[in-house]
Amino acid sequence: MKSRLKEVPVGEAVGLVLAHDLTVIDPGKYKGPLFRKGHRIRREDIDDLLRIGKEHVYVLELAEGELHEDEAAQRIARAAAGSHLALTEPKEGKVNLVAQVQGLLRIDVEAVTAINRVEQVALSTLRTHTPVEKGQTVAATRVIPLVFPEASIREVEDIAARRGRPVVEVVPFRPHRVGIVTTGSEVYHGRIRDRFGPVVREKVEKYGSKVVGQTFATDDKEMIRDQIRAFVDQGVDMVLVTSGMSVDPDDRTPGAIASLGAEIVTYGTPILPGTMLMIAYYRGIPVLGLPGCVLHDPVTSFDHFLPRILAGEKITREDVVTLGHGGLLHFC
């Protein structure tokens, strides 16, 4: 048996699904839907229905193996949702997934694609590795028809269960203690004022971490190296080295980081602006060499990797090289 229309008295319609739109007319003021097709009738709706002259309504009687769009969307959302996400109440076959904490959004992109291959299912998300705020909508589910086959929902649930990890999750940022080493003889000797420190501090503190110190070094490889090592000895969770990242003969930051014996993940990224970013790990602590564009461009490669590191990810070479597609952040 398939779903069918059935006429019922409004007093017996509570919990049933409205089979058509019901229009309300307020002369000279408003004409539009009081309730839309697919609305599940509530006890508090009865007076409104009687007020517009409806003593009987057509409802949709679902057959075995069929689901109302709201229940279908809710089950898709539950299957997809991982940690630190709340689901909104279903409405017209749509459920939103909302971040419960500030953190890094992680999406299993292959799983999202597989779910969207199920006929008339829609799962939309923000891009993976997007930093999100508490209360922000990060994904939404939608089913297209009013009546949906339960077998298709089970298929979605099976896809999500087989992945072994959440389809959508938010990973809270971990508070980091950050040290900044600002390089450049012109800043060290006071010829120009430092402008890097305030910019970097604001970016770090936006995610709940703290800059615990800033030191200044000339364009001397040993001085830069020693200041990085001193921060690590003090127990910081990350060191950011500003400036000195180009191929100019006076720019010594990459050599200083390498001379520590650090594990160099990359010197260069396929992200513009920010190709000259360096990512390394010294004694397990992330050490980043920041190019000059961080100072004047609002979004750079640093803004992509910083939240990932603050969420506890260890960046790999593969993480870097896959970012060319979409890596042109704006025209440089």
C-alpha positions as CSV (number, residue, x, y, z in Angstrom):
1,M,0.0,0.0,0.0
2,K,1.2,3.5,-0.8
3,S,0.4,6.7,1.1
4,R,-3.1,8.0,0.5
5,L,-5.3,11.0,1.3
6,K,-7.9,10.7,4.1
7,E,-10.5,13.2,5.3
8,V,-10.7,13.5,9.1
9,P,-12.4,15.9,11.5
10,V,-9.9,18.4,12.8
11,G,-10.4,17.2,16.4
12,E,-9.0,13.8,15.3
13,A,-6.2,15.2,13.2
14,V,-3.6,15.8,15.9
15,G,-0.3,14.1,15.0
16,L,-1.4,13.5,11.4
17,V,0.3,15.1,8.3
18,L,-1.6,17.8,6.4
19,A,-1.9,16.8,2.7
20,H,-2.3,20.4,1.3
21,D,-1.7,24.0,2.0
22,L,-4.3,25.8,4.1
23,T,-4.7,29.5,3.3
24,V,-5.7,32.3,5.6
25,I,-7.2,35.6,4.3
26,D,-7.2,38.8,6.4
27,P,-8.9,41.3,4.0
28,G,-6.7,44.1,3.0
29,K,-3.8,42.8,5.1
30,Y,-2.6,39.3,4.3
31,K,-3.3,36.3,2.2
32,G,-1.1,33.3,2.6
33,P,-0.5,29.9,4.0
34,L,-1.6,29.3,7.6
35,F,-0.1,25.8,7.4
36,R,1.8,24.2,4.6
37,K,1.5,20.8,3.1
38,G,3.4,18.4,5.2
39,H,2.7,20.2,8.5
40,R,2.2,17.7,11.3
41,I,-1.0,19.0,13.1
42,R,-0.6,19.9,16.8
43,R,-3.3,20.2,19.4
44,E,-2.7,24.0,19.6
45,D,-3.4,24.2,15.8
46,I,-7.1,23.1,16.2
47,D,-8.4,26.6,17.2
48,D,-6.7,28.2,14.2
49,L,-8.2,25.6,11.9
50,L,-11.7,26.1,13.2
51,R,-11.2,29.9,13.0
52,I,-10.7,29.7,9.2
53,G,-13.7,27.4,8.9
54,K,-12.0,24.1,8.7
55,E,-13.9,21.4,10.5
56,H,-12.4,18.6,8.3
57,V,-9.0,18.4,6.7
58,Y,-7.2,16.1,4.3
59,V,-4.3,14.3,5.9
60,L,-1.7,12.0,4.4
61,E,-1.8,8.4,5.7
62,L,1.7,7.0,5.4
63,A,2.1,3.4,4.2
64,E,4.5,0.9,5.9
65,G,8.1,1.7,4.9
66,E,7.3,5.4,4.3
67,L,8.5,8.4,6.3
68,H,7.3,12.0,6.6
69,E,9.9,14.4,5.3
70,D,10.6,15.8,8.7
71,E,11.4,12.4,10.2
72,A,13.5,11.5,7.2
73,A,15.6,14.7,7.5
74,Q,16.0,14.2,11.2
75,R,17.4,10.7,10.7
76,I,19.8,11.9,8.1
77,A,21.1,14.6,10.4
78,R,21.5,12.2,13.3
79,A,23.4,9.8,11.1
80,A,25.8,12.6,9.9
81,A,26.2,14.5,13.2
82,G,29.3,13.9,15.3
83,S,30.6,15.6,18.4
84,H,29.7,19.1,19.6
85,L,26.7,19.5,17.2
86,A,23.0,20.2,18.0
87,L,20.1,19.5,15.6
88,T,17.4,22.0,15.0
89,E,13.7,21.0,15.0
90,P,12.8,19.7,11.5
91,K,10.8,22.1,9.3
92,E,9.6,21.4,5.8
93,G,12.0,18.5,5.5
94,K,15.1,20.4,6.7
95,V,17.3,20.1,9.7
96,N,20.3,22.2,10.5
97,L,23.4,21.1,12.4
98,V,24.6,23.8,14.7
99,A,28.0,24.1,16.4
100,Q,27.9,23.9,20.2
101,V,31.4,25.2,20.7
102,Q,34.0,27.3,18.9
103,G,36.2,25.0,17.0
104,L,37.4,23.4,13.8
105,L,34.8,21.9,11.5
106,R,35.8,18.5,10.1
107,I,33.9,17.0,7.2
108,D,34.2,13.5,5.8
109,V,33.9,14.7,2.2
110,E,33.7,11.2,0.7
111,A,30.9,10.3,3.0
112,V,29.0,13.5,2.1
113,T,29.3,12.7,-1.6
114,A,28.1,9.1,-1.0
115,I,25.1,10.3,1.0
116,N,24.2,12.8,-1.7
117,R,24.2,9.9,-4.3
118,V,21.1,8.5,-2.5
119,E,18.2,9.7,-4.6
120,Q,16.5,12.9,-3.4
121,V,18.7,13.3,-0.3
122,A,20.6,16.5,0.2
123,L,23.4,17.1,2.8
124,S,25.1,20.4,2.5
125,T,28.1,21.6,4.6
126,L,30.6,24.3,5.0
127,R,34.1,23.4,3.7
128,T,36.1,21.1,5.9
129,H,38.7,22.7,8.2
130,T,36.6,25.9,8.5
131,P,36.9,27.6,11.9
132,V,33.4,28.0,13.3
133,E,31.7,29.8,16.2
134,K,29.3,28.5,18.8
135,G,25.8,28.8,17.5
136,Q,26.9,28.8,13.8
137,T,25.0,26.5,11.3
138,V,27.7,24.3,9.8
139,A,25.5,21.8,7.8
140,A,21.9,21.1,6.8
141,T,20.0,18.1,5.6
142,R,17.0,18.1,3.3
143,V,14.8,15.5,1.6
144,I,13.0,16.5,-1.6
145,P,9.6,14.7,-1.5
146,L,7.0,15.0,1.3
147,V,6.9,11.2,1.6
148,F,10.2,9.4,1.7
149,P,11.1,5.7,1.5
150,E,12.6,4.5,4.7
151,A,14.9,2.1,2.8
152,S,16.7,5.2,1.4
153,I,17.2,6.6,4.9
154,R,18.6,3.2,6.0
155,E,21.0,3.5,3.1
156,V,22.2,6.9,4.4
157,E,22.5,5.5,7.9
158,D,24.6,2.6,6.7
159,I,26.9,4.9,4.7
160,A,27.6,6.9,7.8
161,A,28.0,3.9,10.1
162,R,30.5,2.2,7.8
163,R,32.9,5.2,7.7
164,G,34.1,4.7,11.3
165,R,34.3,8.4,11.9
166,P,31.7,11.2,12.0
167,V,30.5,12.7,8.7
168,V,30.3,16.1,10.4
169,E,32.0,17.2,13.6
170,V,33.4,20.2,15.4
171,V,36.7,19.8,17.2
172,P,37.1,22.4,20.0
173,F,40.2,24.6,19.9
174,R,42.8,23.7,22.6
175,P,44.3,26.7,24.4
176,H,47.9,27.1,23.3
177,R,50.7,29.1,24.9
178,V,52.4,30.8,22.0
179,G,55.8,32.5,21.6
180,I,56.6,35.0,18.9
181,V,60.1,35.6,17.5
182,T,60.2,38.8,15.4
183,T,63.2,38.9,13.1
184,G,64.7,41.8,11.2
185,S,67.6,44.1,12.0
186,E,65.5,47.2,11.2
187,V,63.0,46.3,13.9
188,Y,65.6,45.0,16.4
189,H,67.5,48.3,16.2
190,G,64.3,50.4,16.4
191,R,64.5,51.9,12.9
192,I,60.9,50.8,12.3
193,R,58.3,49.7,14.8
194,D,57.1,46.2,14.9
195,R,53.7,45.7,13.3
196,F,53.7,41.9,13.1
197,G,53.2,41.3,16.8
198,P,49.7,42.9,17.2
199,V,48.4,41.2,14.0
200,V,49.6,37.8,15.0
201,R,48.5,38.2,18.6
202,E,44.9,39.1,17.5
203,K,44.8,36.0,15.2
204,V,46.0,33.7,18.0
205,E,43.7,35.1,20.7
206,K,40.7,34.9,18.5
207,Y,40.8,31.1,19.0
208,G,41.2,31.2,22.7
209,S,45.0,30.9,22.9
210,K,47.5,33.3,24.4
211,V,50.8,34.9,23.4
212,V,53.0,34.5,26.4
213,G,56.0,36.4,25.0
214,Q,57.6,38.1,22.1
215,T,61.3,38.5,21.4
216,F,63.3,40.3,18.8
217,A,66.2,39.1,16.7
218,T,68.5,40.6,14.1
219,D,68.9,38.8,10.8
220,D,71.3,36.4,12.5
221,K,70.6,32.7,12.1
222,E,72.1,31.7,15.5
223,M,70.2,34.5,17.4
224,I,66.9,33.4,15.8
225,R,67.6,29.8,16.5
226,D,68.4,30.4,20.1
227,Q,65.2,32.4,20.7
228,I,63.1,29.7,19.2
229,R,64.8,27.1,21.4
230,A,64.4,29.3,24.5
231,F,60.6,29.5,24.0
232,V,60.4,25.7,23.6
233,D,62.5,25.3,26.7
234,Q,60.0,27.5,28.5
235,G,57.2,25.0,27.6
236,V,55.3,26.9,24.9
237,D,52.9,25.0,22.7
238,M,53.8,26.8,19.5
239,V,56.4,29.3,18.2
240,L,55.7,31.8,15.4
241,V,58.6,33.4,13.7
242,T,57.7,36.5,11.8
243,S,59.3,37.8,8.6
244,G,62.6,36.8,7.0
245,M,61.0,34.1,4.8
246,S,62.0,35.3,1.3
247,V,65.0,34.4,-0.8
248,D,66.7,37.7,0.1
249,P,70.3,37.1,1.4
250,D,69.4,38.9,4.7
251,D,66.4,36.6,5.3
252,R,67.6,33.9,7.7
253,T,64.5,32.5,9.2
254,P,64.2,29.2,7.2
255,G,67.9,28.4,7.9
256,A,67.5,29.2,11.6
257,I,64.5,26.8,11.9
258,A,66.3,24.1,10.0
259,S,69.5,24.5,12.1
260,L,67.5,23.4,15.2
261,G,67.3,19.9,13.7
262,A,63.5,20.5,13.3
263,E,61.3,18.2,11.2
264,I,60.5,20.4,8.2
265,V,57.0,19.6,6.9
266,T,57.1,22.3,4.2
267,Y,58.8,25.4,3.1
268,G,56.2,26.7,0.7
269,T,52.5,26.1,0.1
270,P,50.2,26.2,-2.9
271,I,48.1,28.9,-1.3
272,L,48.2,32.5,-2.4
273,P,48.8,34.7,-0.6
274,G,51.2,32.8,1.7
275,T,53.3,30.6,-0.5
276,M,56.4,31.3,1.6
277,L,55.0,29.8,4.8
278,M,57.2,27.3,6.6
279,I,55.8,24.6,8.9
280,A,58.2,22.6,11.1
281,Y,58.1,20.6,14.4
282,Y,60.9,21.0,16.9
283,R,60.7,18.5,19.8
284,G,57.1,18.0,18.9
285,I,56.3,21.7,19.0
286,P,55.0,23.4,15.9
287,V,57.3,26.2,14.6
288,L,55.9,28.3,11.8
289,G,57.8,30.8,9.7
290,L,55.3,33.5,8.7
291,P,55.8,35.4,5.4
292,G,55.3,39.2,5.1
293,C,51.8,38.8,3.6
294,V,50.4,37.9,7.0
295,L,51.0,41.5,8.0
296,H,48.9,43.1,5.2
297,D,46.6,40.5,3.7
298,P,43.5,39.7,5.8
299,V,43.5,35.9,4.8
300,T,46.6,33.9,4.0
301,S,47.9,30.4,4.3
302,F,48.6,31.1,8.0
303,D,44.9,31.6,8.5
304,H,44.2,28.1,7.1
305,F,46.8,26.2,9.1
306,L,46.6,28.1,12.5
307,P,43.1,26.8,13.4
308,R,44.0,23.3,12.4
309,I,47.0,23.3,14.6
310,L,45.0,24.8,17.5
311,A,42.5,22.0,17.1
312,G,45.3,19.5,17.7
313,E,46.1,18.4,14.1
314,K,49.7,17.6,13.2
315,I,50.1,19.0,9.7
316,T,51.6,16.6,7.1
317,R,53.1,17.2,3.7
318,E,50.0,15.7,2.1
319,D,47.8,18.2,3.9
320,V,49.8,20.9,2.3
321,V,50.1,19.7,-1.3
322,T,46.3,19.0,-1.7
323,L,45.4,22.7,-1.1
324,G,46.2,24.0,-4.5
325,H,42.6,23.5,-5.7
326,G,40.9,26.4,-3.9
327,G,44.2,27.8,-2.8
328,L,43.9,31.1,-4.6
329,L,42.4,33.1,-1.8
330,H,42.3,36.4,-3.7
331,F,44.2,38.1,-6.4
332,C,47.6,39.0,-5.2
